[in-house]
Amino acid sequence: MIKSISRVLSACVAACLVTSAHAQVNGYHADPRVFNDFSTSTLTMNGSATNPAPNITIDDRNWLNDGTGGNGANRHDVRASKDLGATDALFGPNQGYVISTTLNLTDGSNSPRKEAGIRFNSVNGGDGLLIINSDAGEIVAFGAGAPFHLFGNNAGGNGYTPGTPITLTERYDPPGTVNATKGLVTYTVNYPTKGINASFSGLFDNLEGSPAGGYTLGVYAQGGPLNNDPNDFLHAVFTNVTVTLVPEPASIGMLSMGALALVARRRSR
């Protein structure tokens, strides 16, 4: 009887592992002009058919107001994909992840703001960001119910300086993993230029306790010029962009059951 149960559970675990392997991120899809206030700008960007992606670049310049977009900003995303970069992957709120990249942001002028970093775009609850920006030098995380944390800024003497590399990592553990009803987010920043090597963890504080309705995930850059200055630009280089999916709570439970079954099977022998 024990052997029969262990065979069934072991098969379930194997199926779970196969499903998880097939669901892994294997590329990145470019989503240009999510905001497009300067529609005639010169944009160069790329996705990737691999994960990790060795190099993702977003370059936007020649910002001239064409009369249709106002004086706002352009935003460009590159999002995780499960089909070698053909389309964005949409993840459920119970899907955890770890995303990491080393980012270097350069610009023509630090003001008005240029920003870049990691983001999840939730279906129903806004966007969560872990970013750096050029004017205030903020290294900061916030949005969509995810915890707020400020790692550094110019006012504190430890802000981000454009033209220097910084490594950003974000981990999301969904509800039922660390906390019964709320997801946990852990941000890590390694910025040798300012001596920052720190992490912060906090729970979601929205009603859902997670990215509401599911989410897409990736990196982005955003900015615009002052007074339509054609010499201003933003150039963001993301190296070694890596996304690893964390098993869902149900999968963790299945793996635990499988481990117990294997122990029982060994003892029966």
C-alpha positions as CSV (number, residue, x, y, z in Angstrom):
1,M,0.0,0.0,0.0
2,I,2.8,2.4,1.0
3,K,4.6,1.6,-2.3
4,S,1.4,2.3,-4.3
5,I,0.9,5.7,-2.6
6,S,4.5,6.6,-3.0
7,R,4.4,5.8,-6.7
8,V,1.4,8.0,-7.2
9,L,2.8,10.9,-5.3
10,S,6.2,10.6,-7.0
11,A,4.4,10.7,-10.4
12,C,2.6,13.8,-9.3
13,V,5.8,15.5,-8.3
14,A,7.5,14.5,-11.5
15,A,4.5,16.0,-13.5
16,C,4.7,19.2,-11.4
17,L,8.4,19.5,-12.1
18,V,8.0,19.0,-15.8
19,T,5.2,21.6,-15.9
20,S,7.4,24.1,-14.0
21,A,10.3,23.5,-16.3
22,H,8.1,24.1,-19.4
23,A,6.8,27.3,-17.8
24,Q,10.1,29.0,-17.3
25,V,11.0,32.3,-18.8
26,N,13.1,31.8,-21.9
27,G,13.3,35.3,-23.5
28,Y,12.2,38.9,-23.4
29,H,9.8,40.8,-25.6
30,A,10.2,44.5,-26.5
31,D,7.2,46.8,-25.8
32,P,8.1,50.2,-27.2
33,R,6.2,53.5,-26.5
34,V,4.0,52.4,-23.7
35,F,3.9,56.2,-23.1
36,N,4.5,58.0,-26.4
37,D,4.3,61.8,-25.8
38,F,7.2,62.3,-28.3
39,S,6.1,60.0,-31.1
40,T,8.7,61.2,-33.6
41,S,11.7,60.5,-31.4
42,T,14.4,58.1,-32.5
43,L,14.1,54.9,-30.6
44,T,16.4,51.9,-30.6
45,M,15.7,49.0,-28.3
46,N,15.9,45.2,-28.3
47,G,14.4,42.2,-26.7
48,S,16.1,38.8,-26.4
49,A,15.4,35.2,-27.4
50,T,17.4,33.9,-24.3
51,N,17.2,34.0,-20.5
52,P,19.5,35.3,-19.1
53,A,19.6,38.1,-21.6
54,P,23.3,39.3,-21.9
55,N,22.3,42.8,-23.0
56,I,19.1,44.7,-23.3
57,T,19.4,48.3,-24.5
58,I,16.8,51.1,-24.6
59,D,18.0,54.3,-26.4
60,D,15.5,57.2,-27.0
61,R,16.6,60.6,-28.4
62,N,15.6,63.5,-30.8
63,W,12.6,64.3,-28.7
64,L,10.6,66.9,-30.6
65,N,7.0,67.6,-29.7
66,D,4.9,66.6,-32.7
67,G,1.9,68.4,-31.3
68,T,0.0,65.3,-30.4
69,G,1.6,64.1,-27.1
70,G,2.1,67.1,-24.9
71,N,5.2,67.6,-22.8
72,G,5.2,64.3,-20.9
73,A,7.5,61.3,-21.4
74,N,8.2,58.2,-23.4
75,R,8.2,54.9,-21.7
76,H,9.6,51.6,-23.1
77,D,9.3,48.2,-21.5
78,V,11.1,44.9,-22.2
79,R,9.1,42.1,-20.6
80,A,9.7,38.4,-19.7
81,S,8.5,35.9,-22.2
82,K,7.8,32.2,-22.3
83,D,8.0,31.9,-26.1
84,L,11.6,33.1,-26.9
85,G,10.6,36.8,-26.9
86,A,7.6,36.6,-29.3
87,T,5.1,37.8,-26.7
88,D,4.8,39.0,-23.1
89,A,4.2,36.3,-20.5
90,L,1.3,36.9,-18.1
91,F,1.7,35.4,-14.7
92,G,-0.9,34.7,-12.0
93,P,-0.7,36.4,-8.6
94,N,0.4,33.1,-7.1
95,Q,3.5,32.8,-9.3
96,G,6.6,34.0,-7.5
97,Y,9.8,35.2,-9.2
98,V,13.3,36.5,-8.9
99,I,14.5,39.1,-11.4
100,S,17.9,40.7,-11.4
101,T,20.0,42.9,-13.7
102,T,22.9,45.3,-13.7
103,L,21.8,48.7,-15.0
104,N,23.6,51.7,-16.3
105,L,21.6,54.8,-17.2
106,T,23.1,57.8,-19.1
107,D,21.4,60.9,-20.4
108,G,21.9,64.2,-22.1
109,S,20.5,66.1,-19.1
110,N,19.7,64.8,-15.6
111,S,16.6,67.1,-15.5
112,P,13.9,66.6,-16.3
113,R,13.8,63.1,-14.9
114,K,15.0,60.0,-16.7
115,E,14.3,56.7,-14.9
116,A,14.9,53.0,-15.4
117,G,14.7,49.8,-13.5
118,I,12.6,46.7,-12.8
119,R,8.8,46.7,-12.9
120,F,5.8,44.4,-12.7
121,N,2.6,45.6,-14.4
122,S,-0.4,44.2,-12.5
123,V,-3.7,43.6,-14.4
124,N,-5.9,45.4,-11.9
125,G,-3.7,47.3,-9.4
126,G,-1.1,49.5,-11.0
127,D,2.6,48.9,-11.4
128,G,5.3,48.0,-8.9
129,L,8.8,49.6,-9.4
130,L,12.4,49.2,-8.3
131,I,14.1,52.1,-10.0
132,I,16.8,54.7,-10.2
133,N,16.2,58.2,-11.5
134,S,18.5,61.0,-12.8
135,D,17.3,64.2,-11.1
136,A,16.9,63.2,-7.5
137,G,19.2,60.2,-7.7
138,E,16.6,58.1,-6.0
139,I,17.2,54.3,-5.6
140,V,13.7,53.4,-4.6
141,A,10.9,50.8,-4.7
142,F,7.2,51.4,-4.5
143,G,3.7,50.9,-6.1
144,A,0.8,48.6,-6.6
145,G,0.6,47.5,-3.0
146,A,4.3,46.4,-2.9
147,P,6.3,47.8,0.0
148,F,8.0,51.2,-0.2
149,H,11.7,51.5,0.5
150,L,14.3,54.2,-0.2
151,F,17.9,52.9,-0.5
152,G,19.5,56.2,-1.4
153,N,19.1,59.7,-2.9
154,N,21.1,62.8,-3.7
155,A,19.8,64.6,-0.6
156,G,21.2,61.9,1.5
157,G,24.5,61.9,-0.3
158,N,24.1,58.3,-1.5
159,G,22.0,58.8,-4.6
160,Y,22.4,57.3,-8.1
161,T,24.8,59.0,-10.4
162,P,24.0,58.5,-14.1
163,G,26.7,56.7,-16.0
164,T,27.5,54.2,-13.2
165,P,26.4,50.5,-13.0
166,I,24.0,49.4,-10.3
167,T,22.7,45.9,-9.7
168,L,19.0,45.5,-8.8
169,T,17.3,42.3,-7.7
170,E,13.7,41.7,-6.7
171,R,12.1,38.6,-5.3
172,Y,8.4,38.0,-5.0
173,D,7.0,35.1,-2.7
174,P,3.3,34.9,-3.2
175,P,0.6,34.5,-0.5
176,G,0.8,31.2,1.2
177,T,4.6,30.9,1.0
178,V,5.9,33.2,3.7
179,N,2.6,34.7,4.9
180,A,-0.8,33.1,4.7
181,T,-2.6,36.0,3.0
182,K,0.1,38.4,1.7
183,G,2.9,38.2,-0.7
184,L,6.4,39.1,0.4
185,V,8.8,41.3,-1.8
186,T,12.5,41.4,-1.1
187,Y,14.6,44.2,-2.9
188,T,18.4,44.0,-3.0
189,V,20.7,46.8,-4.3
190,N,24.4,46.5,-4.9
191,Y,25.9,49.9,-5.8
192,P,29.6,49.9,-5.2
193,T,30.0,53.6,-6.3
194,K,28.1,54.7,-3.2
195,G,28.9,51.8,-0.9
196,I,25.3,50.4,-0.9
197,N,24.9,46.7,-0.6
198,A,21.5,46.2,1.1
199,S,18.2,44.3,1.1
200,F,14.8,45.1,2.3
201,S,11.7,42.8,2.7
202,G,8.1,43.8,3.2
203,L,4.6,42.4,2.7
204,F,2.0,43.7,0.1
205,D,-0.4,46.1,1.8
206,N,-3.2,46.0,-0.8
207,L,-6.5,44.1,-0.4
208,E,-5.3,41.2,-2.7
209,G,-1.9,40.9,-0.9
210,S,-0.3,40.4,-4.4
211,P,-0.1,41.9,-7.9
212,A,-3.9,42.2,-8.4
213,G,-5.2,40.1,-11.2
214,G,-1.8,38.8,-12.3
215,Y,1.1,40.7,-13.9
216,T,3.7,41.0,-16.6
217,L,7.4,41.5,-15.5
218,G,10.5,43.1,-16.9
219,V,12.7,46.2,-17.2
220,Y,12.0,49.6,-18.6
221,A,13.3,53.2,-19.2
222,Q,11.3,56.4,-19.3
223,G,12.0,60.1,-19.9
224,G,11.5,63.3,-21.8
225,P,13.3,66.5,-22.6
226,L,13.1,70.0,-21.2
227,N,11.6,72.5,-23.7
228,N,11.8,69.9,-26.5
229,D,15.6,70.0,-26.4
230,P,16.8,67.9,-29.4
231,N,20.1,67.2,-27.7
232,D,18.7,65.4,-24.7
233,F,18.4,61.6,-24.6
234,L,18.2,58.6,-22.4
235,H,20.3,55.5,-22.8
236,A,19.7,52.5,-20.5
237,V,21.8,49.3,-20.7
238,F,20.6,46.3,-18.8
239,T,23.2,43.5,-18.6
240,N,22.6,39.9,-17.5
241,V,18.8,40.3,-17.2
242,T,17.7,37.1,-15.4
243,V,14.2,35.9,-14.4
244,T,13.7,32.7,-12.4
245,L,10.2,31.6,-11.4
246,V,9.6,30.6,-7.8
247,P,7.4,27.5,-7.4
248,E,3.8,28.3,-6.5
249,P,2.6,27.3,-3.0
250,A,0.6,24.4,-4.4
251,S,3.8,23.1,-6.1
252,I,5.7,23.5,-2.9
253,G,3.1,21.4,-1.1
254,M,3.3,18.8,-3.9
255,L,7.1,18.7,-3.6
256,S,6.8,18.2,0.2
257,M,4.3,15.4,-0.2
258,G,6.6,13.8,-2.8
259,A,9.5,14.0,-0.4
260,L,7.5,12.3,2.4
261,A,6.4,9.6,-0.1
262,L,10.0,8.9,-1.0
263,V,10.9,8.6,2.6
264,A,8.1,6.2,3.2
265,R,9.1,4.2,0.2
266,R,12.6,3.9,1.4
267,R,11.5,2.8,4.9
268,S,9.2,0.2,3.4
269,R,12.2,-1.3,1.7
